[in-house]
Amino acid sequence: MSEKTERNRKTATRPKLSFSGHETFVFRHSWLKKAVDAVTADGEVFTREDAIVTLGVGRNMVRSIRHWGLATGILTEEPKSRGTRLAVTEFGNLIMGASGFDPYMEDPSTLWALHWNILRQEQRCTTWHYVFNSFPSSEFTRGALTQFVVDEAGRSDADGLAESSIRRDVEVFLRTYVGSSDTRRAGLGEDAFDCPLSELGLIEARQGSDLYQLQRSQKSTLADHVFLYALCDFWNGISQAQQTLAFSEIAYRKGSPGIVFRLDENSIGDRLERLDELTKGKLTYTETAGLRQVYKHADIDLRELLEQYYATAGEFRELEVLA
């Protein structure tokens, strides 16, 4: 094999990593709805010179809105358009379309679903993927986290990655999950608007120090329907034909609901025990002789699952207003 052929082979197999695209902005509460409305009206809106007028933000923020629309799974690039033309996904329409169930992200489970989608985007949100799937400790500093991401990128044999870009990406990652009062205290600077995902409490900033904590817990705001949505999406990614899934994979495999949502074992077990009732027997969970597994008896439509959740959640919200 010639040197040129070997170089081309390595380039072809080298992972595509990304530590930019967000222009150092986290997404804000109004951005995703703006993205859905704009792309519904014009799939090429982000290539237009007047995009700053259409979206009502600066040019860098236009690029950031595009990035986060794709990262959260509400937008997708049209095939063969080389990224110039976008479309709203089924998920994006369901949540934030003209008749969307939660266009302004008032339901915490919407935020959990967006977080799940981001973690499915290794090639667009590499730092996010590294931290939740591979970071070896629940406690860290910005410096330690940055070095970890640099090392992981190095092990991936990816070329042209500047440490300064990774450092900025880590800052944006932290601001995604840590509110502004905590980011100012931790020396991350001051962005006037928090990312909605900071409401999830996935990462805590330790007061008076540069320490952050990422721990497994119950996650009481995560609805069973959204956990099931993630479980089925994860399962489909492994194999749609596979009829069983072990507890250990659900809890600890990279990209699993247990890892992405940072759930503890007890809460995972509790949620799995409710699957039979929740899915009307399509999925069942058993513990036999120490073997814990979920069995698939029929496929689950992810869209129908979310529609069922939001219809029910909407009824509850109406009852709360009446009360």
C-alpha positions in Angstrom: 0.0 0.0 0.0 1.4 3.4 -1.0 1.9 6.2 1.5 -0.8 8.3 -0.2 -3.3 5.4 -0.2 -2.6 4.7 3.5 -3.0 8.4 4.3 -6.3 8.5 2.4 -7.5 5.3 4.2 -6.7 6.9 7.6 -8.5 10.1 6.7 -11.6 8.1 5.5 -11.8 6.2 8.8 -10.9 9.0 11.1 -13.9 10.0 13.3 -15.6 13.3 12.5 -15.5 15.3 15.7 -16.8 18.8 16.3 -16.0 21.4 19.0 -17.6 24.4 17.4 -20.7 25.5 15.5 -22.4 27.1 18.5 -20.4 30.3 18.1 -19.8 30.1 22.0 -23.6 30.6 22.6 -25.8 28.2 24.5 -29.3 28.0 23.0 -32.0 30.1 24.6 -35.7 29.6 25.3 -37.0 31.2 22.2 -34.4 30.0 19.7 -35.7 26.5 18.9 -39.2 27.7 18.2 -37.7 30.5 16.0 -35.7 27.9 14.1 -38.8 25.7 13.5 -40.9 28.6 12.3 -38.2 30.0 10.1 -37.4 26.7 8.4 -41.0 25.9 8.0 -41.4 29.1 6.0 -38.1 28.8 4.1 -35.7 25.8 4.2 -32.8 28.0 3.0 -33.4 30.7 5.6 -29.9 30.3 7.2 -28.2 31.0 3.9 -30.1 34.2 3.3 -28.5 37.6 3.8 -31.6 38.8 5.6 -31.5 35.9 8.1 -30.5 38.3 10.9 -33.8 40.2 10.2 -35.9 37.1 10.0 -34.6 35.6 13.2 -34.1 39.0 15.0 -30.5 38.2 16.2 -26.9 38.9 15.2 -25.1 37.0 12.5 -23.1 34.8 14.9 -26.4 33.9 16.7 -27.9 32.9 13.4 -25.2 30.3 12.9 -25.7 29.3 16.6 -29.4 28.8 16.2 -28.8 26.6 13.1 -26.3 24.5 15.1 -28.6 24.0 18.0 -31.6 23.3 15.8 -29.6 20.4 14.3 -28.1 19.3 17.6 -31.4 19.1 19.4 -33.0 17.1 16.6 -35.7 19.6 15.7 -34.0 20.3 12.3 -32.2 18.1 9.8 -30.2 18.8 6.6 -32.0 18.0 3.4 -30.3 15.2 1.5 -27.9 16.3 -1.3 -28.2 20.0 -0.3 -24.8 20.1 1.4 -26.4 21.7 4.4 -27.8 24.7 2.5 -31.4 23.5 2.9 -32.9 22.4 6.2 -36.2 20.7 7.1 -38.1 20.4 10.4 -38.0 16.9 11.7 -41.0 14.9 12.8 -39.9 15.4 16.4 -39.5 19.2 15.8 -43.0 19.5 14.3 -44.5 17.4 17.1 -43.1 19.6 19.8 -42.7 23.1 18.2 -44.7 23.1 14.9 -47.8 25.0 14.3 -49.8 22.6 16.4 -46.9 21.6 18.6 -47.5 20.2 22.1 -44.8 22.3 23.9 -43.4 25.1 21.7 -42.0 27.1 24.6 -40.6 24.2 26.5 -42.8 24.5 29.6 -42.7 20.8 30.3 -39.5 19.5 31.8 -39.8 16.3 29.9 -39.3 18.3 26.7 -36.0 19.4 28.0 -35.0 15.8 28.8 -35.9 14.8 25.3 -33.8 17.6 23.8 -30.9 16.6 26.1 -31.3 13.0 24.9 -31.2 14.1 21.2 -28.0 16.2 21.8 -26.3 13.2 23.3 -27.1 11.2 20.2 -25.1 13.7 18.1 -21.5 12.6 18.7 -20.3 14.2 15.5 -21.9 17.5 16.3 -21.7 17.7 20.1 -18.5 15.7 20.8 -17.7 17.2 24.2 -21.3 16.4 25.4 -20.8 12.8 24.2 -17.4 12.4 25.9 -18.5 13.8 29.2 -21.7 11.8 29.7 -20.3 8.5 28.2 -16.7 8.4 29.1 -15.7 10.8 31.9 -14.3 8.6 34.7 -15.4 10.7 37.7 -18.6 12.4 39.0 -16.5 15.4 40.2 -14.3 17.6 38.1 -12.8 21.0 37.5 -12.9 22.9 34.2 -9.2 22.3 33.7 -9.5 18.6 34.3 -12.5 18.3 32.0 -10.7 20.2 29.2 -7.7 18.0 29.5 -9.9 14.9 29.4 -11.6 16.1 26.2 -8.2 17.0 24.6 -6.9 13.5 25.5 -10.0 11.8 24.1 -9.8 13.7 20.9 -6.2 12.8 20.6 -7.0 9.1 21.1 -9.5 9.4 18.3 -6.7 10.3 15.9 -8.5 13.4 14.8 -6.5 16.1 13.0 -6.6 19.8 13.2 -8.2 20.2 16.6 -6.9 23.2 18.4 -6.9 23.0 22.2 -8.3 26.6 22.3 -11.4 25.4 20.4 -11.9 22.5 22.8 -11.5 24.9 25.8 -14.3 27.1 24.4 -16.4 24.1 23.7 -16.1 22.9 27.3 -17.1 26.4 28.5 -20.3 26.2 26.4 -20.9 22.6 27.6 -20.8 23.8 31.2 -23.1 26.8 30.5 -25.6 24.4 28.9 -26.2 22.7 32.2 -25.2 25.2 34.9 -27.3 28.4 35.5 -26.0 31.9 35.2 -25.7 32.6 38.9 -23.5 29.5 39.2 -21.5 30.2 36.1 -20.6 33.7 37.3 -19.6 32.3 40.6 -17.4 29.7 38.9 -15.7 32.3 36.7 -17.3 31.3 33.3 -18.2 34.8 32.4 -21.8 36.2 32.2 -24.2 35.3 29.4 -27.4 37.1 30.2 -29.6 34.1 29.2 -29.5 30.7 30.7 -29.8 27.6 28.6 -33.2 25.8 29.3 -31.2 22.6 30.1 -29.8 24.2 33.2 -33.2 23.5 34.7 -32.5 19.7 34.6 -29.9 19.9 37.4 -27.6 17.5 35.7 -24.5 19.4 36.7 -24.0 21.3 40.0 -21.3 24.0 40.6 -19.8 23.7 44.0 -20.1 27.1 45.8 -16.8 28.9 46.3 -14.7 26.5 44.2 -14.0 25.4 40.6 -15.6 22.0 41.3 -18.6 20.6 39.4 -20.5 17.5 40.1 -22.3 15.1 37.8 -24.2 12.4 39.7 -26.6 9.6 39.2 -30.0 10.2 40.9 -33.7 9.6 40.5 -34.5 12.5 38.2 -38.0 13.1 39.3 -38.9 15.5 36.4 -38.1 12.8 33.8 -41.5 11.3 32.8 -41.7 7.6 32.2 -42.9 8.2 28.6 -39.7 10.1 27.8 -37.5 7.5 29.5 -39.3 4.9 27.4 -38.8 7.1 24.3 -35.1 7.1 25.0 -35.0 3.4 25.8 -36.7 2.5 22.5 -34.5 4.9 20.5 -31.4 3.4 22.2 -32.6 -0.2 21.5 -33.3 0.6 17.8 -29.8 1.9 17.5 -28.4 -1.4 18.7 -30.8 -3.6 16.7 -34.5 -3.4 15.9 -34.6 -7.2 15.6 -33.1 -7.8 19.0 -35.9 -9.1 21.3 -34.2 -8.7 24.7 -32.1 -6.0 26.4 -30.2 -6.6 29.6 -30.5 -4.2 32.6 -26.7 -3.7 32.5 -26.9 -2.3 29.0 -29.8 0.0 29.9 -27.9 1.3 32.9 -24.3 1.4 31.8 -23.8 1.0 28.1 -22.5 4.1 26.3 -25.4 6.1 25.0 -27.9 4.3 27.2 -30.8 6.0 29.1 -29.0 5.2 32.4 -25.8 7.0 31.2 -27.4 9.9 29.4 -29.9 10.7 32.1 -27.5 9.8 34.9 -30.1 7.6 36.6 -29.3 5.4 39.6 -30.0 1.7 39.5 -33.0 1.8 41.8 -34.8 4.4 39.7 -34.0 2.5 36.5 -35.4 -0.7 38.1 -38.6 1.1 39.2 -39.1 2.6 35.7 -38.6 -0.8 34.0 -41.1 -2.4 36.3 -43.7 0.0 35.0 -43.1 -0.8 31.4 -45.7 -3.6 31.1 -48.5 -1.2 32.1 -47.1 1.8 30.3 -46.7 -0.2 27.0 -49.8 -2.4 27.4 -47.6 -5.5 27.3 -45.4 -4.5 24.4 -42.4 -4.4 26.7 -42.0 -6.5 29.9 -39.3 -6.6 32.5 -38.3 -9.7 34.4 -35.8 -10.6 37.1 -35.1 -14.4 37.1 -32.2 -16.0 38.9 -30.3 -12.7 39.0 -30.9 -12.1 35.3 -32.6 -8.8 34.7 -33.9 -8.2 31.2 -36.5 -6.3 29.2 -38.4 -8.3 26.6 -39.9 -6.8 23.4 -43.2 -8.4 22.3 -44.1 -5.7 19.8 -42.6 -2.5 18.3 -43.4 0.9 19.7 -44.0 3.9 17.6 -41.9 6.8 19.1 -44.2 9.5 17.7 -47.3 7.9 19.1 -45.5 7.5 22.5 -44.8 11.2 22.7 -48.3 12.1 21.5 -49.7 10.0 24.2 -47.5 11.7 26.8 -48.2 15.2 25.8 -52.0 14.6 25.5 -52.0 13.3 29.0 -49.7 16.0 30.3 -51.9 18.7 28.7 -54.9 17.4 30.5 -53.0 17.6 33.8 -52.0 21.2 33.0 -55.6 22.2 32.3 -56.7 20.7 35.6 -54.0 22.7 37.4 -55.2 25.9 35.8 -58.8 25.2 36.7 -57.8 24.4 40.3 
